[in-house]
């Protein structure tokens, strides 16, 4: 079954720790098939993991991602896509503000460095 990954294969494919994978299952982000103690991840779980990691990279919380993934199960693709646009717009605002703050901090640090360097050259 090439479309199914074991627990170990899932960790390796997504470069996550076993603890992370178990936690995602615990908070209901993932629902692998279980056979005894073994866990198997099919195409749905693989796709969800891809979305989760992408969402984390964009700065979304796990709870936001969990709720967003639930929309698909409850209301379908269109509702999930509409929710995604709202989440993305909000996060773009947050990231833009963070970038502006960081740019200001960098400018302040450069100015201070230049002031100290001038003082030493005097």
Secondary structure, 3 states (H helix, E strand, C coil): CCCCEEHHHHHHHHCCCHHHHHHHHHCCCCCCEEECCEEEECHHHHHHHHHHHHHHHCCCCHHHHHHHHHHHHHHCHHHHHHHHHHHHHHHHHHHHHHHHHHHHHHHHHHHHHHHHHHHHHC
